[in-house]
Amino acid sequence: MTITHISLATVWVTDQDEAKAFYIDTLGFEEATDMTMGDGYRWVAVRHPDHPELEVTLMVPGPPLTDEHAEAIRRSLASGDNPGLGVSTDNCQQTFEELEAKGVTFVQPPAERPYGVEAVFRDNQGNWCVLVERTEYDGSEFPHA
């Protein structure tokens, strides 16, 4: 058995149409799938054009989750502190300025980190996303106990 790569990641959303528009129109992703399956279940996925092997499904909390789990995710989205994606950029400051001009809410402007320049923004569903311009590092800035 050989696993070759990650092919699917899930981002929780409350409105698939709004989320799809944000990821496509604001972040530059493209539609991968948008179809309704049995019992009205809708599968919506986007992908970055440079990495078609990784699809991001925009999933509404519901079955097969328990009602309690789905409600916990909805509360986390409503509070704006649900973890989302990490995305890479060649120029964090420039991308920050471009996204901010499009109305994206940043909770952290670009800041120097040992591993590069990092900013944190929220998508339009309440997920926070990390934007990183990576630099070479050896991890020595993060000693282990």
C-alpha positions in Angstrom: 0.0 0.0 0.0 1.2 3.5 -0.9 -0.6 6.7 -0.1 0.5 9.3 -2.6 -1.1 12.5 -1.3 -3.9 14.1 0.5 -6.9 14.5 -1.9 -9.6 16.0 0.2 -9.9 18.4 3.1 -13.2 19.6 4.7 -14.1 23.1 5.6 -17.3 23.5 7.6 -19.7 26.2 6.3 -23.3 27.2 7.0 -24.0 28.5 3.5 -22.4 26.5 0.6 -23.3 29.2 -2.0 -21.7 32.0 0.0 -18.7 29.9 0.8 -18.2 28.7 -2.8 -18.3 32.3 -4.0 -15.7 33.4 -1.4 -13.3 30.7 -2.2 -13.7 31.2 -6.0 -14.2 35.0 -6.3 -12.0 36.1 -3.4 -9.3 33.5 -3.0 -9.0 32.4 -6.7 -10.0 28.8 -6.3 -12.1 27.0 -8.9 -15.1 24.8 -8.7 -14.3 21.1 -8.5 -17.8 19.6 -7.9 -21.3 20.9 -7.2 -24.0 18.3 -7.2 -27.0 17.2 -5.3 -27.1 13.6 -4.3 -29.8 11.5 -2.6 -32.0 13.0 0.1 -31.1 16.5 -1.0 -27.4 16.2 0.2 -25.2 18.6 -1.7 -21.6 18.0 -2.4 -19.6 21.2 -3.1 -15.9 21.2 -3.5 -13.3 23.7 -4.7 -9.7 23.4 -5.5 -6.7 25.7 -6.2 -5.9 25.7 -10.0 -2.3 24.9 -9.3 -3.2 21.9 -7.1 -6.1 20.1 -8.6 -5.2 16.9 -6.7 -6.5 18.5 -3.4 -10.2 19.3 -3.2 -11.7 21.3 -0.4 -15.2 20.2 0.3 -17.5 23.0 1.7 -19.6 20.9 4.1 -22.7 21.9 6.0 -22.7 20.3 9.5 -25.3 17.6 9.5 -25.6 13.8 9.1 -23.6 11.6 9.6 -22.6 13.9 12.6 -24.7 13.7 15.7 -27.0 16.7 16.3 -24.8 17.8 19.2 -21.6 17.7 17.1 -23.2 19.5 14.2 -24.5 22.2 16.7 -21.0 22.6 18.2 -19.5 23.2 14.8 -22.3 25.8 14.0 -21.5 27.6 17.3 -17.8 27.6 16.5 -18.5 29.0 13.0 -20.8 31.7 14.5 -18.1 32.7 17.0 -15.5 33.0 14.2 -13.0 30.7 15.7 -13.3 27.5 13.7 -10.0 26.3 12.3 -10.0 26.3 8.5 -7.2 26.1 5.9 -3.5 27.1 5.7 -2.7 28.7 2.4 0.7 29.6 1.0 1.7 32.8 -0.8 4.9 34.1 -2.4 4.3 37.6 -0.9 2.3 37.7 2.4 2.2 41.5 2.6 1.0 41.9 -1.0 -1.6 39.2 -0.7 -2.8 40.7 2.6 -3.3 44.0 0.9 -5.1 42.5 -2.0 -7.5 40.4 0.2 -8.1 43.3 2.6 -9.1 45.4 -0.4 -11.6 42.7 -1.3 -13.1 43.0 2.2 -11.5 40.0 3.8 -11.3 40.3 7.6 -7.9 39.8 9.0 -7.4 38.9 12.7 -3.7 39.2 12.4 -1.8 41.3 9.9 1.5 40.0 8.4 4.0 39.3 11.1 7.5 37.8 11.0 7.8 34.3 12.4 10.8 31.9 12.5 9.3 30.0 9.5 8.3 33.0 7.4 5.7 35.8 7.3 2.2 34.9 8.5 -1.2 36.6 8.6 -4.5 35.2 9.7 -7.9 35.9 8.1 -11.5 34.7 8.4 -13.5 33.3 5.5 -17.1 34.4 5.2 -18.3 31.4 7.2 -16.4 31.9 10.4 -13.3 29.8 9.7 -9.9 31.3 10.4 -7.3 30.7 7.7 -3.5 31.0 8.0 -1.7 32.8 5.1 2.0 32.0 5.1 5.0 33.1 3.0 7.5 30.4 4.0 11.2 30.8 4.6 13.8 28.2 5.3 14.1 27.2 9.0 15.5 24.3 10.9 13.2 24.3 13.9 15.8 25.3 16.4 13.6 28.3 17.4 11.2 25.7 18.8 13.1 23.6 21.3 11.5 20.4 22.6 11.3 19.6 26.2 
